[in-house]
Structure formats: structure tokens, C-alpha cells
């Protein structure tokens, strides 16, 4: 659990900040839309979200 927590903190403090600082608003919005779509597909496959 500690390793997962460390990994999450690293992503939030460095990786996500770098992405946020290097994408245009349009690119950021497209990435968010793609992420939400992928998340929904995964949840549907797992039976978490009804189709």
C-alpha cells in the first residue's frame, strides 16, 4: 500500500503537472474525454456500469 501511495503522489505532483503545463486547453479536454470513455468501457466490461 505504501508503494502504491508513493506512486500516486509522484504522478500527482510531477507527471500530471507536466502534462497540464504542456497541453493546450483543447488537448487537455480531448485527453479528459478519452480517459472518461476508456474508464466507462472498462467499468462496463467489469460489470460496474450498466450498458
PDB file of N, CA, C and O in Angstrom:
ATOM      1  N   UNK A   1       0.832  -1.199   0.000  1.00  0.00           N
ATOM      2  CA  UNK A   1       0.000   0.000   0.000  1.00  0.00           C
ATOM      3  C   UNK A   1       0.870   1.254   0.000  1.00  0.00           C
ATOM      4  O   UNK A   1       0.535   2.250  -0.641  1.00  0.00           O
ATOM      5  N   UNK A   2       1.981   1.201   0.717  1.00  0.00           N
ATOM      6  CA  UNK A   2       2.871   2.362   0.748  1.00  0.00           C
ATOM      7  C   UNK A   2       3.435   2.659  -0.641  1.00  0.00           C
ATOM      8  O   UNK A   2       3.538   3.818  -1.042  1.00  0.00           O
ATOM      9  N   UNK A   3       3.795   1.613  -1.365  1.00  0.00           N
ATOM     10  CA  UNK A   3       4.356   1.792  -2.710  1.00  0.00           C
ATOM     11  C   UNK A   3       3.317   2.394  -3.647  1.00  0.00           C
ATOM     12  O   UNK A   3       3.643   3.248  -4.471  1.00  0.00           O
ATOM     13  N   UNK A   4       2.073   1.955  -3.523  1.00  0.00           N
ATOM     14  CA  UNK A   4       1.002   2.498  -4.359  1.00  0.00           C
ATOM     15  C   UNK A   4       0.782   3.969  -4.010  1.00  0.00           C
ATOM     16  O   UNK A   4       0.645   4.804  -4.904  1.00  0.00           O
ATOM     17  N   UNK A   5       0.749   4.283  -2.741  1.00  0.00           N
ATOM     18  CA  UNK A   5       0.583   5.664  -2.306  1.00  0.00           C
ATOM     19  C   UNK A   5       1.711   6.550  -2.808  1.00  0.00           C
ATOM     20  O   UNK A   5       1.468   7.667  -3.265  1.00  0.00           O
ATOM     21  N   UNK A   6       2.945   6.059  -2.727  1.00  0.00           N
ATOM     22  CA  UNK A   6       4.093   6.818  -3.230  1.00  0.00           C
ATOM     23  C   UNK A   6       3.969   7.052  -4.735  1.00  0.00           C
ATOM     24  O   UNK A   6       4.242   8.147  -5.226  1.00  0.00           O
ATOM     25  N   UNK A   7       3.561   6.030  -5.448  1.00  0.00           N
ATOM     26  CA  UNK A   7       3.395   6.140  -6.895  1.00  0.00           C
ATOM     27  C   UNK A   7       2.326   7.180  -7.246  1.00  0.00           C
ATOM     28  O   UNK A   7       2.521   8.001  -8.143  1.00  0.00           O
ATOM     29  N   UNK A   8       1.217   7.139  -6.542  1.00  0.00           N
ATOM     30  CA  UNK A   8       0.139   8.104  -6.790  1.00  0.00           C
ATOM     31  C   UNK A   8       0.604   9.528  -6.515  1.00  0.00           C
ATOM     32  O   UNK A   8       0.323  10.436  -7.298  1.00  0.00           O
ATOM     33  N   UNK A   9       1.304   9.724  -5.422  1.00  0.00           N
ATOM     34  CA  UNK A   9       1.787  11.064  -5.086  1.00  0.00           C
ATOM     35  C   UNK A   9       2.768  11.571  -6.147  1.00  0.00           C
ATOM     36  O   UNK A   9       2.746  12.745  -6.515  1.00  0.00           O
ATOM     37  N   UNK A  10       3.621  10.677  -6.628  1.00  0.00           N
ATOM     38  CA  UNK A  10       4.580  11.066  -7.663  1.00  0.00           C
ATOM     39  C   UNK A  10       3.842  11.486  -8.933  1.00  0.00           C
ATOM     40  O   UNK A  10       4.168  12.511  -9.532  1.00  0.00           O
ATOM     41  N   UNK A  11       2.857  10.702  -9.338  1.00  0.00           N
ATOM     42  CA  UNK A  11       2.090  11.053 -10.530  1.00  0.00           C
ATOM     43  C   UNK A  11       1.405  12.400 -10.357  1.00  0.00           C
ATOM     44  O   UNK A  11       1.456  13.249 -11.247  1.00  0.00           O
ATOM     45  N   UNK A  12       0.771  12.591  -9.222  1.00  0.00           N
ATOM     46  CA  UNK A  12       0.025  13.825  -8.996  1.00  0.00           C
ATOM     47  C   UNK A  12       0.935  15.041  -8.937  1.00  0.00           C
ATOM     48  O   UNK A  12       0.558  16.114  -9.407  1.00  0.00           O
ATOM     49  N   UNK A  13       2.117  14.896  -8.374  1.00  0.00           N
ATOM     50  CA  UNK A  13       2.979  16.063  -8.195  1.00  0.00           C
ATOM     51  C   UNK A  13       3.878  16.356  -9.385  1.00  0.00           C
ATOM     52  O   UNK A  13       4.259  17.508  -9.591  1.00  0.00           O
ATOM     53  N   UNK A  14       4.225  15.349 -10.171  1.00  0.00           N
ATOM     54  CA  UNK A  14       5.147  15.597 -11.271  1.00  0.00           C
ATOM     55  C   UNK A  14       4.539  15.317 -12.638  1.00  0.00           C
ATOM     56  O   UNK A  14       4.495  16.199 -13.495  1.00  0.00           O
ATOM     57  N   UNK A  15       4.078  14.112 -12.839  1.00  0.00           N
ATOM     58  CA  UNK A  15       3.594  13.729 -14.162  1.00  0.00           C
ATOM     59  C   UNK A  15       2.362  14.522 -14.578  1.00  0.00           C
ATOM     60  O   UNK A  15       2.327  15.071 -15.679  1.00  0.00           O
ATOM     61  N   UNK A  16       1.356  14.592 -13.718  1.00  0.00           N
ATOM     62  CA  UNK A  16       0.140  15.309 -14.082  1.00  0.00           C
ATOM     63  C   UNK A  16       0.412  16.801 -14.240  1.00  0.00           C
ATOM     64  O   UNK A  16      -0.167  17.447 -15.113  1.00  0.00           O
ATOM     65  N   UNK A  17       1.273  17.345 -13.414  1.00  0.00           N
ATOM     66  CA  UNK A  17       1.626  18.763 -13.535  1.00  0.00           C
ATOM     67  C   UNK A  17       2.318  19.030 -14.864  1.00  0.00           C
ATOM     68  O   UNK A  17       2.032  20.031 -15.521  1.00  0.00           O
ATOM     69  N   UNK A  18       3.223  18.150 -15.262  1.00  0.00           N
ATOM     70  CA  UNK A  18       3.931  18.306 -16.537  1.00  0.00           C
ATOM     71  C   UNK A  18       2.951  18.227 -17.704  1.00  0.00           C
ATOM     72  O   UNK A  18       3.039  19.012 -18.648  1.00  0.00           O
ATOM     73  N   UNK A  19       2.032  17.295 -17.639  1.00  0.00           N
ATOM     74  CA  UNK A  19       1.029  17.172 -18.693  1.00  0.00           C
ATOM     75  C   UNK A  19       0.172  18.432 -18.739  1.00  0.00           C
ATOM     76  O   UNK A  19      -0.045  19.001 -19.808  1.00  0.00           O
ATOM     77  N   UNK A  20      -0.305  18.859 -17.597  1.00  0.00           N
ATOM     78  CA  UNK A  20      -1.161  20.038 -17.510  1.00  0.00           C
ATOM     79  C   UNK A  20      -0.454  21.276 -18.063  1.00  0.00           C
ATOM     80  O   UNK A  20      -1.078  22.098 -18.734  1.00  0.00           O
ATOM     81  N   UNK A  21       0.837  21.410 -17.784  1.00  0.00           N
ATOM     82  CA  UNK A  21       1.591  22.588 -18.209  1.00  0.00           C
ATOM     83  C   UNK A  21       1.977  22.556 -19.683  1.00  0.00           C
ATOM     84  O   UNK A  21       2.378  23.581 -20.233  1.00  0.00           O
ATOM     85  N   UNK A  22       1.864  21.397 -20.335  1.00  0.00           N
ATOM     86  CA  UNK A  22       2.321  21.269 -21.712  1.00  0.00           C
ATOM     87  C   UNK A  22       1.212  20.983 -22.715  1.00  0.00           C
ATOM     88  O   UNK A  22       1.491  20.771 -23.895  1.00  0.00           O
ATOM     89  N   UNK A  23      -0.019  20.973 -22.275  1.00  0.00           N
ATOM     90  CA  UNK A  23      -1.137  20.748 -23.186  1.00  0.00           C
ATOM     91  C   UNK A  23      -1.959  22.024 -23.313  1.00  0.00           C
ATOM     92  O   UNK A  23      -2.101  22.788 -22.358  1.00  0.00           O
ATOM     93  N   UNK A  24      -2.492  22.237 -24.498  1.00  0.00           N
ATOM     94  CA  UNK A  24      -3.425  23.344 -24.680  1.00  0.00           C
ATOM     95  C   UNK A  24      -4.746  22.973 -23.997  1.00  0.00           C
ATOM     96  O   UNK A  24      -4.950  21.819 -23.619  1.00  0.00           O
ATOM     97  N   UNK A  25      -5.614  23.925 -23.847  1.00  0.00           N
ATOM     98  CA  UNK A  25      -6.927  23.649 -23.248  1.00  0.00           C
ATOM     99  C   UNK A  25      -7.679  22.615 -24.069  1.00  0.00           C
ATOM    100  O   UNK A  25      -8.327  21.727 -23.515  1.00  0.00           O
ATOM    101  N   UNK A  26      -7.595  22.730 -25.382  1.00  0.00           N
ATOM    102  CA  UNK A  26      -8.280  21.784 -26.258  1.00  0.00           C
ATOM    103  C   UNK A  26      -7.691  20.386 -26.105  1.00  0.00           C
ATOM    104  O   UNK A  26      -8.439  19.411 -26.030  1.00  0.00           O
ATOM    105  N   UNK A  27      -6.368  20.272 -26.059  1.00  0.00           N
ATOM    106  CA  UNK A  27      -5.732  18.966 -25.892  1.00  0.00           C
ATOM    107  C   UNK A  27      -6.081  18.360 -24.541  1.00  0.00           C
ATOM    108  O   UNK A  27      -6.314  17.156 -24.436  1.00  0.00           O
ATOM    109  N   UNK A  28      -6.114  19.182 -23.526  1.00  0.00           N
ATOM    110  CA  UNK A  28      -6.465  18.711 -22.184  1.00  0.00           C
ATOM    111  C   UNK A  28      -7.895  18.189 -22.152  1.00  0.00           C
ATOM    112  O   UNK A  28      -8.179  17.158 -21.542  1.00  0.00           O
ATOM    113  N   UNK A  29      -8.785  18.906 -22.810  1.00  0.00           N
ATOM    114  CA  UNK A  29     -10.186  18.489 -22.857  1.00  0.00           C
ATOM    115  C   UNK A  29     -10.330  17.178 -23.635  1.00  0.00           C
ATOM    116  O   UNK A  29     -11.096  16.303 -23.231  1.00  0.00           O
ATOM    117  N   UNK A  30      -9.602  17.036 -24.746  1.00  0.00           N
ATOM    118  CA  UNK A  30      -9.647  15.803 -25.520  1.00  0.00           C
ATOM    119  C   UNK A  30      -9.124  14.623 -24.699  1.00  0.00           C
ATOM    120  O   UNK A  30      -9.701  13.536 -24.728  1.00  0.00           O
ATOM    121  N   UNK A  31      -8.044  14.841 -23.979  1.00  0.00           N
ATOM    122  CA  UNK A  31      -7.474  13.778 -23.148  1.00  0.00           C
ATOM    123  C   UNK A  31      -8.459  13.354 -22.064  1.00  0.00           C
ATOM    124  O   UNK A  31      -8.622  12.163 -21.798  1.00  0.00           O
ATOM    125  N   UNK A  32      -9.113  14.326 -21.444  1.00  0.00           N
ATOM    126  CA  UNK A  32     -10.100  14.022 -20.399  1.00  0.00           C
ATOM    127  C   UNK A  32     -11.263  13.219 -20.976  1.00  0.00           C
ATOM    128  O   UNK A  32     -11.735  12.270 -20.349  1.00  0.00           O
ATOM    129  N   UNK A  33     -11.723  13.596 -22.166  1.00  0.00           N
ATOM    130  CA  UNK A  33     -12.825  12.876 -22.813  1.00  0.00           C
ATOM    131  C   UNK A  33     -12.421  11.450 -23.133  1.00  0.00           C
ATOM    132  O   UNK A  33     -13.200  10.522 -22.914  1.00  0.00           O
ATOM    133  N   UNK A  34     -11.209  11.262 -23.649  1.00  0.00           N
ATOM    134  CA  UNK A  34     -10.723   9.921 -23.967  1.00  0.00           C
ATOM    135  C   UNK A  34     -10.583   9.080 -22.704  1.00  0.00           C
ATOM    136  O   UNK A  34     -10.914   7.894 -22.708  1.00  0.00           O
ATOM    137  N   UNK A  35     -10.096   9.683 -21.630  1.00  0.00           N
ATOM    138  CA  UNK A  35      -9.941   8.960 -20.366  1.00  0.00           C
ATOM    139  C   UNK A  35     -11.300   8.505 -19.837  1.00  0.00           C
ATOM    140  O   UNK A  35     -11.459   7.356 -19.424  1.00  0.00           O
ATOM    141  N   UNK A  36     -12.276   9.409 -19.853  1.00  0.00           N
ATOM    142  CA  UNK A  36     -13.606   9.074 -19.341  1.00  0.00           C
ATOM    143  C   UNK A  36     -14.231   7.947 -20.163  1.00  0.00           C
ATOM    144  O   UNK A  36     -14.870   7.050 -19.613  1.00  0.00           O
ATOM    145  N   UNK A  37     -14.043   8.000 -21.477  1.00  0.00           N
ATOM    146  CA  UNK A  37     -14.575   6.961 -22.349  1.00  0.00           C
ATOM    147  C   UNK A  37     -13.925   5.608 -22.045  1.00  0.00           C
ATOM    148  O   UNK A  37     -14.611   4.592 -21.937  1.00  0.00           O
ATOM    149  N   UNK A  38     -12.613   5.607 -21.911  1.00  0.00           N
ATOM    150  CA  UNK A  38     -11.897   4.367 -21.603  1.00  0.00           C
ATOM    151  C   UNK A  38     -12.321   3.824 -20.240  1.00  0.00           C
ATOM    152  O   UNK A  38     -12.502   2.617 -20.078  1.00  0.00           O
ATOM    153  N   UNK A  39     -12.476   4.701 -19.275  1.00  0.00           N
ATOM    154  CA  UNK A  39     -12.893   4.283 -17.931  1.00  0.00           C
ATOM    155  C   UNK A  39     -14.280   3.643 -17.972  1.00  0.00           C
ATOM    156  O   UNK A  39     -14.516   2.617 -17.335  1.00  0.00           O
ATOM    157  N   UNK A  40     -15.188   4.253 -18.720  1.00  0.00           N
ATOM    158  CA  UNK A  40     -16.538   3.706 -18.835  1.00  0.00           C
ATOM    159  C   UNK A  40     -16.520   2.333 -19.484  1.00  0.00           C
ATOM    160  O   UNK A  40     -17.210   1.424 -19.023  1.00  0.00           O
ATOM    161  N   UNK A  41     -15.725   2.166 -20.569  1.00  0.00           N
ATOM    162  CA  UNK A  41     -15.624   0.861 -21.237  1.00  0.00           C
ATOM    163  C   UNK A  41     -15.101  -0.201 -20.276  1.00  0.00           C
ATOM    164  O   UNK A  41     -15.627  -1.313 -20.238  1.00  0.00           O
ATOM    165  N   UNK A  42     -14.087   0.125 -19.514  1.00  0.00           N
ATOM    166  CA  UNK A  42     -13.525  -0.828 -18.556  1.00  0.00           C
ATOM    167  C   UNK A  42     -14.545  -1.195 -17.489  1.00  0.00           C
ATOM    168  O   UNK A  42     -14.700  -2.364 -17.139  1.00  0.00           O
ATOM    169  N   UNK A  43     -15.242  -0.179 -16.975  1.00  0.00           N
ATOM    170  CA  UNK A  43     -16.254  -0.442 -15.956  1.00  0.00           C
ATOM    171  C   UNK A  43     -17.381  -1.302 -16.499  1.00  0.00           C
ATOM    172  O   UNK A  43     -17.906  -2.160 -15.789  1.00  0.00           O
ATOM    173  N   UNK A  44     -17.761  -1.080 -17.763  1.00  0.00           N
ATOM    174  CA  UNK A  44     -18.813  -1.900 -18.371  1.00  0.00           C
ATOM    175  C   UNK A  44     -18.352  -3.351 -18.500  1.00  0.00           C
ATOM    176  O   UNK A  44     -19.118  -4.278 -18.236  1.00  0.00           O
ATOM    177  N   UNK A  45     -17.101  -3.540 -18.907  1.00  0.00           N
ATOM    178  CA  UNK A  45     -16.575  -4.907 -19.025  1.00  0.00           C
ATOM    179  C   UNK A  45     -16.535  -5.603 -17.677  1.00  0.00           C
ATOM    180  O   UNK A  45     -16.712  -6.819 -17.594  1.00  0.00           O
ATOM    181  N   UNK A  46     -16.300  -4.830 -16.614  1.00  0.00           N
ATOM    182  CA  UNK A  46     -16.240  -5.405 -15.279  1.00  0.00           C
ATOM    183  C   UNK A  46     -17.618  -5.545 -14.655  1.00  0.00           C
ATOM    184  O   UNK A  46     -17.760  -6.141 -13.587  1.00  0.00           O
ATOM    185  N   UNK A  47     -18.634  -4.999 -15.314  1.00  0.00           N
ATOM    186  CA  UNK A  47     -19.989  -5.068 -14.790  1.00  0.00           C
ATOM    187  C   UNK A  47     -20.277  -4.033 -13.730  1.00  0.00           C
ATOM    188  O   UNK A  47     -21.251  -4.164 -12.989  1.00  0.00           O
ATOM    189  N   UNK A  48     -19.435  -2.986 -13.642  1.00  0.00           N
ATOM    190  CA  UNK A  48     -19.620  -1.936 -12.643  1.00  0.00           C
ATOM    191  C   UNK A  48     -20.674  -0.942 -13.112  1.00  0.00           C
ATOM    192  O   UNK A  48     -21.432  -0.407 -12.303  1.00  0.00           O
ATOM    193  N   UNK A  49     -20.723  -0.693 -14.429  1.00  0.00           N
ATOM    194  CA  UNK A  49     -21.671   0.253 -15.022  1.00  0.00           C
ATOM    195  C   UNK A  49     -22.538  -0.513 -15.996  1.00  0.00           C
ATOM    196  O   UNK A  49     -22.039  -1.302 -16.798  1.00  0.00           O
ATOM    197  N   UNK A  50     -23.840  -0.280 -15.924  1.00  0.00           N
ATOM    198  CA  UNK A  50     -24.730  -0.977 -16.849  1.00  0.00           C
ATOM    199  C   UNK A  50     -24.583  -0.395 -18.257  1.00  0.00           C
ATOM    200  O   UNK A  50     -24.307   0.790 -18.439  1.00  0.00           O
ATOM    201  N   UNK A  51     -24.776  -1.267 -19.239  1.00  0.00           N
ATOM    202  CA  UNK A  51     -24.624  -0.848 -20.635  1.00  0.00           C
ATOM    203  C   UNK A  51     -25.877  -0.318 -21.123  1.00  0.00           C
ATOM    204  O   UNK A  51     -25.965   0.092 -22.280  1.00  0.00           O
TER     205      UNK A  51
END
